[in-house]
Amino acid sequence: MGQYLLDFAFLILLLIANGFLSMAEMAIVSSRRPRLQTLADDGKPGAARALALAEEPGDFLSTVQIGI
């Protein structure tokens, strides 16, 4: 019984990680670059990082796809 519970907990953890990675991928792919640029110009550090990822998504998307 204990092993099944551990397996189930591990499965739930993997599903949560998969959801997080899928959500991150969709956020970058569907983001509007002009809006990100405006936020980055206003000094938002998260927007600047997201803009950098959106402009060169290759490495980011490869990493996310491996995780998914």
Backbone hydrogen bonds, N-H to C=O, Kabsch-Sander energy under -0.5 kcal/mol:
donor,donor_aa,acceptor,acceptor_aa,energy
5,L,1,M,-1.8
6,L,2,G,-2.1
7,D,3,Q,-2.6
8,F,4,Y,-2.5
9,A,5,L,-2.4
10,F,6,L,-2.3
11,L,7,D,-2.3
12,I,8,F,-2.4
13,L,9,A,-2.2
14,L,10,F,-2.3
15,L,11,L,-2.3
16,I,12,I,-2.2
17,A,13,L,-2.3
18,N,14,L,-2.5
19,G,15,L,-2.3
20,F,16,I,-2.3
21,L,17,A,-2.4
22,S,18,N,-2.5
23,M,19,G,-2.3
24,A,20,F,-2.3
25,E,21,L,-2.3
26,M,22,S,-2.4
27,A,23,M,-2.1
28,I,24,A,-1.9
29,V,25,E,-2.7
30,S,26,M,-2.3
31,S,28,I,-0.6
33,R,31,S,-0.7
36,L,32,R,-2.2
37,Q,33,R,-2.7
38,T,34,P,-2.1
39,L,35,R,-2.4
40,A,36,L,-2.7
41,D,37,Q,-2.5
42,D,38,T,-1.4
43,G,40,A,-1.5
44,K,39,L,-2.1
48,A,44,K,-1.7
49,R,45,P,-2.0
50,A,46,G,-2.4
51,L,47,A,-2.6
52,A,48,A,-2.0
53,L,49,R,-2.1
54,A,50,A,-2.5
55,E,51,L,-2.1
56,E,52,A,-1.5
61,L,57,P,-3.2
62,S,58,G,-2.2
63,T,59,D,-2.3
64,V,60,F,-2.5
65,Q,61,L,-2.6
66,I,62,S,-1.8
67,G,63,T,-1.8
68,I,64,V,-2.0
